[in-house]
Amino acid sequence: MKLTIPTWLTLLRILMIPVLVLVFYLPFKWTNFAAALVFGLASITDWLDGWIARRYHQYSAFGAFLDPVADKLIVAVALFLIVQGHPTPWMAFWAAVIVGREIAVSALREWMAELGQRATVKVAAIGKIKTIAQMVALLCLLYSVTPDQPARALPWMGREIFVLGDWLLAIAALLTLWSGFAYLHAAWPIMRAAEKTSVDTQSAKGKISPPKRE
């Protein structure tokens, strides 16, 4: 299997996940900035691998599979770190909404792919807006949230940036629900048609009697 440049960038994004976790828990004043920087670099590789793939037609089946997996992994890990560093009910709720929606939409896309209708569940404009709000929110929160061990000074404008990230995360979670319902609405007619076809097939099989033995 030949690895393209976009696929290498995607693999690099996955390797950044343990680095993000390690940096987040280091007991130094600069680690908030470093954690946000690691996540920011990972977000840049997400944009860059897509741009290179489109610009130079470097597509691969493995890359198409790995890219969304890498995105969901680093977003989920960042959310877990933020909730652990700022364990409030609302922060946990928004994180659960975002992670839960990603799992549900991934399952929906898998099912639609089995039906040969994967293109029906594609990224809409609202999904792109959600992604931008989510990435900026996570950058702000990683920069401003400090894990409760050991205590260290907040970075520059930590409170203001935290409030911005907190609101953006709430907006991203609401957009996540909106885009999730949009995906479901687009896929619903095909799901109903597939269910009807399955029922009709099972009914037809039930009406066919086994051949008689002579």
trRosetta pair geometry for C-beta under 8 A, 3 or more apart (Angstrom, degrees):
i j d omega theta_ij theta_ji phi_ij phi_ji
1 60 8.0 101 -174 -175 96 137
1 62 6.2 71 -177 -28 135 152
2 60 7.4 -149 82 -103 79 141
3 7 4.7 -129 -161 90 80 129
3 8 5.7 96 148 -58 117 84
3 11 7.7 -11 -158 -14 136 139
3 60 7.8 -110 -129 26 36 171
3 62 7.7 -72 -106 88 70 139
4 7 4.8 98 54 7 72 103
4 8 7.2 -131 100 -5 40 87
4 53 7.4 89 120 -100 144 84
4 58 4.1 155 -170 171 140 112
4 59 7.7 47 -1 13 167 5
4 60 5.5 178 -2 -16 120 125
4 63 6.1 -34 46 -54 114 146
5 8 5.6 -52 -148 34 35 113
5 9 6.5 36 153 -19 66 103
5 49 7.5 -166 120 -125 72 76
5 52 5.5 -88 96 150 118 152
5 56 7.9 36 41 65 126 143
5 58 6.0 21 38 134 87 168
6 9 5.6 -54 -150 36 35 113
6 10 6.4 37 151 -21 66 103
6 49 3.7 108 -149 -167 80 88
6 50 7.2 102 -137 -59 127 25
6 52 5.1 -174 -67 80 92 111
6 53 4.3 17 -55 -58 161 99
6 58 5.5 155 3 100 110 114
6 60 7.9 175 70 20 108 100
6 63 5.5 65 101 -155 107 143
6 67 7.6 -18 156 -81 108 120
7 10 5.4 -49 -149 34 36 114
7 11 6.4 38 151 -18 66 102
7 49 7.5 125 -44 -153 23 128
7 60 6.1 -22 -53 49 131 135
7 62 6.3 38 -123 101 137 103
7 63 4.2 -102 -79 -89 94 102
7 66 6.5 74 -139 56 84 142
8 11 5.6 -52 -149 37 34 112
8 12 6.4 39 149 -23 64 103
9 12 5.4 -49 -149 33 34 116
9 13 6.6 41 149 -24 63 99
9 45 4.6 -171 178 -168 100 101
9 48 5.9 -133 -158 92 158 105
9 49 4.0 -166 80 -74 131 109
9 52 7.4 126 -1 30 147 141
10 13 5.5 -48 -154 28 35 115
10 14 6.9 35 148 -17 63 100
10 45 7.4 172 -77 144 34 111
10 49 5.5 90 -49 -130 82 173
10 63 6.3 154 6 -142 150 78
10 66 5.0 108 136 117 143 113
10 67 5.2 -92 -112 -92 137 64
10 70 5.0 -169 -170 -8 85 158
11 14 5.6 -51 -154 34 37 112
11 15 6.5 37 149 -18 67 104
11 66 7.3 -12 -64 162 69 147
11 70 7.9 -113 -76 -90 24 139
12 15 5.6 -54 -149 38 35 112
12 16 6.6 44 149 -29 64 101
12 45 5.9 -135 85 -142 112 160
13 16 5.6 -48 -154 24 34 118
13 17 7.9 53 146 -38 57 86
13 42 4.9 104 -139 -151 85 88
13 45 4.9 -164 -68 92 102 134
13 46 6.4 85 -106 -62 152 78
13 49 7.9 -85 -21 -13 129 139
13 70 4.6 79 95 171 121 132
13 71 7.8 -2 142 -68 148 51
13 74 6.3 -82 166 -38 96 145
14 17 6.0 -30 -170 -5 43 115
14 66 7.8 -70 -40 -179 133 106
14 70 5.0 -94 -61 -118 87 101
14 73 6.6 34 -120 77 81 148
14 74 7.6 -127 -101 -52 42 102
15 18 7.3 -49 -172 32 47 96
15 19 7.1 43 139 -11 67 113
16 19 5.1 -63 -154 45 48 118
16 20 5.9 58 148 -31 77 100
16 38 5.7 169 -174 179 107 97
16 41 6.9 -163 -126 90 151 105
16 42 4.6 -162 91 -81 155 112
16 45 7.9 162 -11 23 145 145
16 74 6.9 19 86 -111 103 129
17 20 5.7 -50 -150 29 30 114
17 21 6.8 27 153 -15 62 103
17 73 6.0 -48 -89 135 148 110
17 74 5.5 -128 -90 -97 94 78
17 77 5.4 111 -154 19 102 169
18 21 5.5 -51 -148 36 39 113
18 22 6.2 40 155 -20 69 106
19 22 5.8 -55 -147 38 30 111
19 23 6.1 26 158 -16 66 110
19 38 5.6 -161 115 -145 106 141
20 23 6.1 -59 -143 39 25 106
20 24 6.2 31 158 -27 62 109
20 35 6.1 83 -157 -147 72 78
20 38 4.8 -175 -91 114 77 136
20 39 6.1 78 -120 -64 127 80
20 42 7.4 -27 -59 -24 129 145
20 74 7.2 107 1 -147 160 92
20 77 6.5 105 87 120 132 127
20 78 6.9 -59 162 -82 147 80
20 81 7.4 -118 141 -32 102 159
21 24 5.8 -55 -149 29 27 115
21 25 6.9 4 162 -3 61 110
21 77 6.6 -78 -64 179 101 122
21 81 6.8 -152 -111 -82 66 125
22 25 6.6 -79 -158 43 26 96
22 26 6.9 40 151 -44 65 98
23 26 5.8 -39 -153 3 37 117
23 31 5.5 178 170 -156 72 92
23 34 4.7 -127 -174 118 129 114
23 35 4.9 175 109 -79 109 72
23 38 5.8 148 36 -16 154 146
24 31 6.7 133 -131 156 17 112
24 35 4.5 77 -86 -107 73 137
24 81 5.1 -51 -175 -159 168 139
24 85 7.6 -110 176 -55 114 133
24 142 7.1 -84 -106 -151 107 94
24 147 6.6 90 149 -26 90 126
25 31 7.7 -101 57 165 16 152
25 147 5.9 -19 -109 39 68 160
25 149 7.4 1 -154 82 88 106
26 31 4.4 179 69 -97 99 143
26 34 7.6 -6 46 66 132 143
27 31 7.6 18 -24 -5 3 147
27 149 7.4 -80 -90 131 105 65
27 150 5.1 35 -134 36 129 93
27 152 6.3 167 -168 -52 64 129
28 31 4.9 114 64 -30 83 101
28 152 6.9 86 134 -133 11 158
29 32 7.8 -46 170 13 44 99
29 152 5.4 -159 -90 174 59 119
29 153 5.5 5 -124 54 108 96
29 155 7.4 131 170 -85 79 72
30 33 5.4 -54 -169 43 66 112
30 34 5.8 68 134 -25 84 106
30 155 8.0 81 -122 -97 38 110
31 34 5.1 -53 -140 41 41 115
31 35 6.0 46 158 -25 71 100
31 152 7.7 69 34 78 108 162
32 35 5.9 -52 -148 32 28 109
32 36 6.6 24 154 -12 62 106
32 142 7.0 157 -163 143 67 59
32 143 5.3 79 158 -163 98 40
32 144 6.8 85 -169 -66 134 17
32 145 7.6 162 -127 59 107 44
32 146 6.6 -52 -76 -84 120 79
32 154 7.3 38 -26 -154 168 54
32 155 4.7 -137 80 -24 135 124
32 158 7.4 -10 154 -110 167 112
33 36 5.9 -58 -150 40 32 109
33 37 6.1 35 151 -24 66 108
33 143 6.5 42 -94 -133 46 86
33 155 5.7 135 -49 -113 92 151
34 37 5.4 -53 -146 35 32 115
34 38 6.4 35 155 -21 65 101
35 38 5.8 -50 -149 32 31 110
35 39 6.6 26 154 -11 63 106
35 81 7.7 -156 -167 143 139 153
35 142 4.6 -138 121 173 108 109
35 143 7.4 -168 76 -77 93 42
36 39 5.8 -58 -149 42 32 109
36 40 6.1 36 152 -23 66 108
36 139 5.2 78 -154 -163 97 68
36 140 7.9 65 -122 -72 127 14
36 142 4.5 157 -81 97 70 107
36 143 4.0 22 -60 -70 147 86
37 40 5.5 -53 -144 36 30 114
37 41 6.4 32 156 -19 64 103
38 41 5.9 -54 -150 35 29 110
38 42 6.5 30 151 -19 62 106
39 42 5.5 -53 -149 36 34 114
39 43 6.4 37 151 -21 66 103
39 74 7.2 154 -129 167 80 115
39 78 5.9 78 -114 -103 134 133
39 138 6.1 -131 170 128 149 109
39 139 6.0 -166 99 -95 122 67
39 142 5.5 127 7 21 148 169
40 43 5.6 -52 -150 34 33 112
40 44 6.5 36 151 -21 65 102
40 139 5.8 65 -74 -117 92 117
41 44 5.5 -50 -150 32 35 114
41 45 6.7 36 152 -19 65 100
42 45 5.8 -51 -152 33 34 110
42 46 6.7 42 147 -25 63 101
42 74 5.4 -159 154 -166 150 162
43 46 5.4 -47 -155 27 37 118
43 47 6.9 32 150 -12 65 100
43 135 5.2 106 -125 -156 141 129
43 139 7.6 -51 -9 -65 152 113
44 47 5.9 -55 -154 39 37 106
44 48 5.9 33 151 -20 70 112
45 48 5.4 -55 -135 42 34 112
45 49 6.0 34 166 -23 69 103
46 49 6.6 -50 -142 30 21 103
46 50 7.0 16 156 -10 54 109
46 67 7.7 117 -139 -165 76 92
46 70 7.6 -169 -96 106 94 113
46 71 6.0 87 -125 -94 130 98
47 50 6.1 -68 -160 40 31 109
47 51 6.2 27 152 -20 69 111
48 51 5.6 -56 -145 37 33 111
48 52 6.2 30 159 -17 68 106
49 52 5.9 -52 -143 39 32 109
49 53 6.2 35 156 -22 64 108
49 63 7.6 -155 168 -166 122 117
49 67 6.6 -164 106 -113 135 114
50 53 5.7 -55 -146 35 30 113
50 54 6.4 21 159 -12 65 107
50 67 7.5 102 -71 -156 87 147
51 54 6.1 -61 -149 41 29 104
51 55 5.8 21 159 -16 67 116
52 55 5.8 -58 -133 42 27 107
52 56 5.8 -20 -179 25 66 112
52 58 6.1 -22 136 41 90 128
53 56 7.3 -74 -128 57 13 77
53 57 7.5 32 175 -135 50 12
53 58 5.1 -103 -117 69 56 77
53 59 5.7 84 -169 -79 104 65
53 63 7.0 176 -102 136 135 146
54 57 7.6 14 -166 -73 21 46
58 63 7.9 59 130 4 82 173
59 63 6.8 -149 -162 66 44 128
59 64 6.9 30 -168 -51 90 107
60 63 4.2 89 60 7 93 106
60 64 6.8 -158 89 -8 48 84
61 64 5.7 -54 -149 35 32 112
61 65 6.5 29 153 -16 64 106
62 65 5.8 -58 -152 38 32 109
62 66 5.9 21 156 -16 69 114
63 66 5.8 -59 -134 41 30 105
63 67 6.0 39 167 -35 67 104
64 67 6.5 -41 -138 18 22 113
65 68 7.7 -80 -176 38 28 92
65 69 6.7 16 148 -12 66 121
66 69 5.5 -68 -152 43 38 115
66 70 6.0 39 156 -24 76 106
67 70 6.0 -56 -149 33 27 109
67 71 6.6 27 155 -18 62 106
68 71 5.4 -51 -146 36 38 116
68 72 6.2 34 159 -17 70 106
68 106 7.5 163 139 -106 130 103
69 72 6.1 -59 -148 39 28 106
69 73 6.2 29 155 -22 64 110
70 73 5.8 -57 -145 35 29 112
70 74 6.4 16 164 -11 66 107
71 74 6.6 -66 -149 38 24 99
71 75 6.2 18 159 -13 63 114
72 75 5.9 -60 -144 41 29 110
72 76 6.0 29 159 -20 66 111
72 102 5.1 150 -130 174 113 140
72 106 7.2 8 -81 -63 163 137
73 76 5.9 -59 -146 37 25 109
73 77 6.3 21 158 -16 64 109
74 77 5.7 -52 -143 39 33 111
74 78 6.2 36 156 -21 64 106
75 78 5.8 -56 -148 37 29 112
75 79 6.4 29 154 -19 64 107
75 98 7.2 -116 151 146 119 126
75 99 8.0 179 115 -88 98 74
75 102 7.4 155 85 -69 133 159
75 134 6.9 11 -138 152 125 127
75 138 6.9 -115 -134 -70 71 160
76 79 5.8 -56 -150 36 30 112
76 80 6.4 32 153 -20 65 105
76 99 5.4 84 -116 -112 95 108
76 102 7.4 -123 -65 63 105 154
77 80 5.6 -52 -148 35 33 112
77 81 6.5 34 153 -19 65 104
78 81 5.8 -54 -150 35 31 112
78 82 6.4 29 154 -18 65 107
78 138 4.8 41 142 -160 143 127
78 141 8.0 110 163 81 100 112
78 142 6.3 -58 -154 -68 103 121
79 82 5.7 -56 -146 37 32 111
79 83 6.2 29 157 -17 67 107
79 95 4.1 145 177 -137 118 106
79 98 6.4 -167 -93 73 154 131
79 99 6.4 -152 78 -50 156 110
79 138 7.3 -69 -65 -108 67 112
80 83 5.9 -55 -145 38 29 108
80 84 6.3 28 156 -18 64 108
80 95 7.3 133 -69 -174 43 143
81 84 5.8 -59 -149 38 29 110
81 85 6.2 20 155 -12 65 111
81 142 7.1 39 99 -110 128 89
81 145 7.8 137 130 94 83 132
81 147 7.6 -69 -172 -71 81 112
82 85 5.8 -61 -145 43 29 107
82 86 6.1 -27 170 33 68 102
82 91 6.6 -135 130 -177 98 123
82 95 7.1 178 74 -81 108 129
82 138 7.2 -118 -43 -134 144 72
82 141 4.7 25 -126 140 133 130
82 142 6.7 -81 -77 -72 101 62
82 145 5.3 116 -137 33 71 167
83 86 6.8 -78 -130 67 23 66
83 87 6.0 62 167 -102 66 63
83 91 5.4 169 -109 128 72 107
83 92 5.2 89 -143 -91 124 69
83 95 5.1 -63 -57 -7 128 164
84 87 6.5 9 -135 -65 23 99
84 147 6.4 2 117 -119 98 99
85 145 4.0 105 111 152 133 111
85 146 6.1 167 -166 85 116 20
85 147 4.4 -80 -103 -81 91 58
85 148 7.0 164 -140 -17 51 72
86 91 5.4 143 105 -63 100 174
86 141 7.5 -105 19 -163 139 106
86 145 4.8 -94 -26 -132 113 119
87 91 7.1 -135 -135 69 19 127
87 92 6.9 33 -155 -51 63 112
88 91 4.6 88 58 8 87 105
88 92 6.9 -159 87 -5 43 87
89 92 5.8 -62 -149 40 30 109
89 93 6.1 32 155 -24 67 108
90 93 5.4 -52 -144 34 33 114
90 94 6.4 30 159 -16 67 102
90 170 7.6 -18 170 -88 113 109
91 94 6.1 -53 -148 36 30 106
91 95 6.4 28 154 -16 63 109
91 166 7.6 -68 -89 -128 93 91
91 169 7.6 25 -129 111 70 152
92 95 5.7 -58 -148 40 31 112
92 96 6.2 32 154 -22 66 107
93 96 5.7 -55 -147 35 30 110
93 97 6.4 33 154 -22 64 104
93 173 7.9 73 120 -169 77 163
94 97 5.6 -51 -150 32 33 114
94 98 6.5 29 155 -16 65 105
94 169 5.1 84 144 142 152 103
94 170 5.8 -91 -101 -92 137 54
94 172 7.7 77 -177 71 114 89
94 173 4.2 -116 -148 -53 83 151
95 98 6.0 -58 -150 37 31 107
95 99 6.2 20 159 -10 68 111
96 99 6.1 -59 -139 44 29 103
96 100 5.6 29 162 -20 66 115
97 100 6.0 -60 -140 41 21 109
97 101 6.2 21 160 -20 60 110
97 173 4.4 72 85 -161 137 108
97 176 6.0 127 136 82 98 134
97 177 6.5 -46 -175 -55 119 99
98 101 6.0 -57 -149 34 25 109
98 102 6.6 25 154 -20 61 106
98 134 6.9 132 -133 -127 137 127
98 172 6.8 17 -93 123 124 104
98 173 5.5 -87 -53 -104 90 79
98 176 5.2 -132 -108 -90 65 171
99 102 5.8 -55 -152 33 32 112
99 103 6.6 31 153 -17 65 104
100 103 5.8 -55 -151 35 33 110
100 104 6.3 29 154 -17 67 109
101 104 5.7 -57 -145 39 32 110
101 105 6.0 25 160 -14 69 109
101 176 4.6 157 47 162 166 108
101 177 6.6 -122 -87 -80 137 48
101 179 7.9 83 173 74 138 91
101 180 4.6 -107 -148 -71 109 140
102 105 6.1 -56 -140 41 27 105
102 106 6.2 30 158 -22 62 109
103 106 5.8 -57 -148 35 27 112
103 107 6.5 25 155 -16 63 106
104 107 5.9 -57 -153 37 30 109
104 108 6.4 31 150 -20 65 107
104 180 6.4 49 86 -152 125 124
105 108 5.3 -51 -145 37 36 115
105 109 6.2 38 155 -21 67 103
105 121 7.4 173 -166 176 86 127
105 180 5.8 -114 -62 -119 110 84
105 183 5.5 50 -125 83 102 170
106 109 5.8 -52 -147 35 30 110
106 110 6.5 33 153 -21 62 105
107 110 5.6 -53 -149 34 32 114
107 111 6.5 30 154 -17 65 105
108 111 5.9 -56 -150 37 31 109
108 112 6.3 27 154 -15 66 108
108 121 5.9 174 125 -127 105 162
108 183 6.1 109 104 141 153 121
108 184 6.8 -101 -121 -88 156 70
108 187 6.0 168 -179 33 115 172
109 112 5.7 -56 -144 40 32 109
109 113 6.2 38 153 -25 65 104
109 118 6.3 54 -169 -140 79 86
109 121 5.1 -144 -98 98 74 137
110 113 5.6 -52 -150 31 30 114
110 114 6.8 32 151 -20 62 102
111 114 5.7 -52 -155 31 35 112
111 115 6.7 25 149 -10 65 106
111 191 7.7 38 127 -104 131 100
112 115 5.6 -60 -150 43 38 108
112 117 4.7 -89 -172 84 89 86
112 118 5.2 131 113 -94 98 45
112 120 5.8 -130 -164 56 137 107
112 121 5.0 145 30 4 166 123
112 187 5.7 -93 -80 -127 126 123
112 190 6.9 65 -124 100 93 144
113 116 7.5 44 -175 -75 33 22
113 117 7.7 -119 -76 57 22 49
113 118 4.2 35 -91 -75 73 114
115 190 6.3 130 125 159 153 118
115 194 5.6 -71 -115 -88 134 142
117 120 4.5 1 163 0 97 125
117 121 7.6 79 124 -3 84 87
117 187 7.5 133 117 -129 125 84
117 190 5.1 -162 127 -163 174 160
118 121 6.5 -70 -164 47 45 90
118 122 8.0 82 142 -68 65 82
119 122 5.8 -4 -168 -48 50 120
120 186 5.6 173 164 144 88 106
120 187 5.8 120 119 -94 121 71
120 190 6.1 100 92 -12 178 152
121 183 5.1 53 -144 -157 96 97
121 186 6.2 154 -92 90 59 121
121 187 5.3 8 -69 -64 107 118
123 127 4.6 -128 -158 86 77 143
123 128 6.4 85 160 -53 114 84
124 127 5.0 107 54 2 64 103
124 128 7.6 -126 103 -3 40 86
124 179 6.4 -172 54 -137 108 95
124 182 5.8 -75 24 131 155 145
124 183 7.9 -149 -3 -67 115 73
125 128 5.7 -53 -155 33 39 110
125 129 6.6 37 150 -17 69 103
126 129 5.7 -52 -149 37 36 112
126 130 6.3 43 150 -23 65 105
126 175 6.2 -162 174 -165 91 96
126 178 5.8 -102 168 113 143 114
126 179 4.7 -172 109 -84 107 94
126 182 6.3 123 54 -5 138 160
127 130 5.5 -51 -148 35 32 116
127 131 6.5 36 153 -23 64 103
127 179 4.5 119 -79 -148 75 145
127 182 7.9 -130 -46 70 95 135
128 131 5.6 -49 -149 31 33 114
128 132 6.7 33 153 -18 64 102
129 132 5.9 -54 -152 34 34 110
129 133 6.4 29 153 -14 66 107
129 175 6.2 -122 101 -156 97 150
130 133 5.9 -59 -148 40 30 108
130 134 6.0 30 156 -21 66 112
130 172 5.6 107 -163 -149 71 70
130 175 3.8 -169 -95 121 96 122
130 176 5.6 132 -160 -69 137 59
130 178 7.7 -172 -71 59 126 100
130 179 5.5 -87 -15 -13 152 142
131 134 5.7 -57 -144 38 28 113
131 135 6.2 26 159 -19 65 107
132 135 6.1 -56 -146 36 27 107
132 136 6.4 21 159 -12 63 108
133 136 6.1 -60 -147 41 28 106
133 137 6.1 31 155 -22 64 111
133 168 5.2 -161 -173 -171 83 91
133 171 5.2 -102 -176 101 146 109
133 172 4.2 -172 109 -78 106 89
133 175 6.3 104 46 24 144 149
134 137 5.7 -56 -146 36 28 114
134 138 6.4 24 158 -16 64 107
134 168 7.7 -179 -85 146 23 96
134 169 7.3 71 -126 -119 58 58
134 172 3.9 128 -76 -154 73 145
134 176 7.5 79 -73 -62 128 110
135 138 5.9 -55 -147 37 30 108
135 139 6.4 34 153 -21 63 105
136 139 5.6 -53 -150 34 33 115
136 140 6.4 31 154 -18 66 106
136 165 7.6 -150 130 -109 68 73
136 168 5.6 -89 94 175 99 159
137 140 5.9 -58 -150 37 30 109
137 141 6.2 20 157 -13 66 111
137 165 4.8 116 -158 -157 58 69
137 166 7.8 147 -152 -43 101 10
137 168 3.6 -160 -81 104 97 106
137 169 4.0 150 177 -64 142 69
137 171 7.7 -176 -66 51 135 91
137 172 5.4 -115 6 -8 148 138
138 141 5.8 -57 -138 42 31 106
138 142 6.0 33 162 -19 67 107
138 165 7.4 143 -49 -153 10 114
138 169 7.5 103 -59 -91 59 102
139 142 6.1 -57 -144 37 24 108
139 143 6.4 24 155 -19 60 112
139 165 7.4 -149 73 -105 55 117
140 143 5.8 -64 -154 37 27 113
140 144 6.2 -5 161 3 66 117
140 161 4.8 -157 -156 171 91 87
140 162 6.9 166 151 -95 97 25
140 164 5.2 -122 -150 91 158 97
140 165 2.8 -166 96 -68 116 110
140 168 6.6 101 28 38 141 135
141 144 6.1 -70 -135 49 29 93
141 145 5.2 16 174 -15 74 118
141 162 6.7 77 -112 -130 59 65
141 165 4.0 -178 -50 150 75 145
141 166 7.2 112 -88 -63 105 58
141 169 6.6 35 -42 -49 139 134
142 145 6.6 -47 -110 38 21 100
143 155 6.2 -83 173 53 82 143
143 158 7.4 -155 129 -120 82 71
143 161 5.6 -52 93 133 123 145
143 165 7.6 171 44 -48 96 147
144 154 6.6 24 -153 -160 66 112
144 155 6.9 -109 -98 46 53 100
144 158 4.4 141 -136 -163 85 73
144 159 7.3 154 -157 -66 127 17
144 161 4.7 -180 -57 90 130 100
144 162 3.7 -148 130 -66 148 86
144 165 6.4 -178 32 20 127 139
145 162 6.8 119 -60 -115 68 108
146 151 7.4 64 137 -144 137 54
146 152 6.1 -157 -151 57 134 85
146 154 6.2 -113 -32 -93 129 74
146 158 8.0 4 -31 -162 107 145
148 151 7.7 -6 -149 -78 51 72
154 158 3.3 -99 162 20 120 168
154 159 7.1 71 129 -40 161 70
155 158 5.1 123 57 -72 62 100
157 160 4.7 -47 -176 45 93 114
157 161 5.4 92 120 -23 93 102
158 161 6.1 -66 -144 43 25 105
158 162 6.1 30 158 -25 65 109
159 162 5.7 -55 -148 32 28 114
159 163 6.7 27 156 -18 63 102
160 163 5.9 -53 -153 32 32 109
160 164 6.6 31 150 -16 64 106
161 164 5.5 -51 -149 38 36 114
161 165 6.2 35 153 -16 67 107
162 165 5.8 -59 -147 41 30 109
162 166 6.0 35 154 -26 66 107
163 166 5.6 -51 -144 33 30 115
163 167 6.5 25 159 -13 63 105
164 167 6.2 -60 -152 39 28 105
164 168 6.2 22 155 -15 65 112
165 168 5.6 -58 -141 42 32 110
165 169 6.1 35 158 -24 67 104
166 169 5.9 -53 -149 31 26 111
166 170 6.8 26 152 -16 60 104
167 170 5.7 -54 -153 35 35 111
167 171 6.4 34 151 -17 67 105
168 171 5.5 -51 -146 38 36 112
168 172 6.1 39 152 -22 67 105
169 172 5.5 -50 -143 37 32 113
169 173 6.3 36 154 -22 64 103
170 173 5.7 -52 -148 33 31 111
170 174 6.6 28 154 -15 64 104
171 174 5.9 -57 -150 38 32 108
171 175 6.2 29 153 -15 67 108
172 175 5.7 -56 -145 42 31 110
172 176 6.1 44 149 -31 64 103
173 176 5.2 -46 -150 27 32 121
173 177 6.9 33 151 -17 62 97
174 177 5.8 -48 -155 32 36 110
174 178 6.5 36 147 -19 65 105
175 178 5.3 -52 -146 38 38 116
175 179 6.1 32 157 -15 70 105
176 179 6.1 -56 -143 40 26 103
176 180 6.2 30 154 -22 61 110
177 180 5.6 -57 -147 36 29 115
177 181 6.4 27 157 -16 65 104
178 181 6.1 -58 -153 37 28 107
178 182 6.5 31 148 -21 63 107
179 182 5.2 -50 -148 34 37 118
179 183 6.5 43 152 -21 66 99
180 183 5.7 -49 -152 32 33 112
180 184 6.5 29 151 -15 64 106
181 184 5.5 -54 -146 40 35 112
181 185 6.1 40 153 -24 68 104
182 185 5.7 -51 -144 34 30 112
182 186 6.5 29 156 -18 62 105
183 186 5.9 -59 -151 36 29 109
183 187 6.3 11 157 -6 66 113
184 187 5.9 -66 -142 46 30 102
184 188 6.0 52 156 -53 66 97
185 188 5.7 -33 -144 0 28 120
187 190 5.6 -68 -165 48 57 109
187 191 5.6 59 142 -28 86 108
188 191 5.5 -57 -143 37 31 113
188 192 6.3 30 160 -19 67 105
189 192 5.8 -56 -148 37 31 110
189 193 6.3 30 154 -18 65 107
190 193 5.6 -53 -145 38 33 112
190 194 6.2 34 155 -20 66 105
191 194 5.8 -53 -146 36 29 110
191 195 6.4 30 153 -20 63 106
192 195 5.7 -54 -148 36 31 112
192 196 6.4 31 153 -19 65 105
193 196 5.7 -53 -147 36 31 111
193 197 6.3 33 153 -20 64 106
194 197 5.7 -53 -147 36 32 113
194 198 6.4 34 153 -21 64 105
195 198 5.7 -54 -150 35 31 112
195 199 6.5 30 153 -18 65 105
196 199 5.7 -54 -148 36 32 110
196 200 6.2 32 154 -18 66 107
197 200 5.7 -55 -146 38 30 111
197 201 6.2 32 154 -22 64 106
198 201 5.7 -54 -148 34 30 112
198 202 6.4 27 155 -16 64 106
199 202 5.8 -56 -149 38 31 109
199 203 6.3 31 153 -20 65 107
200 203 5.6 -55 -147 36 31 112
200 204 6.3 32 155 -20 66 105
201 204 5.8 -54 -148 35 30 110
201 205 6.4 30 154 -18 64 105
202 205 5.7 -53 -149 36 32 111
202 206 6.5 34 153 -22 64 106
203 206 5.7 -57 -152 34 32 113
203 207 6.7 28 153 -19 65 106
204 207 5.9 -58 -152 34 33 109
204 208 6.9 33 153 -26 64 103
205 208 6.0 -54 -153 25 36 111
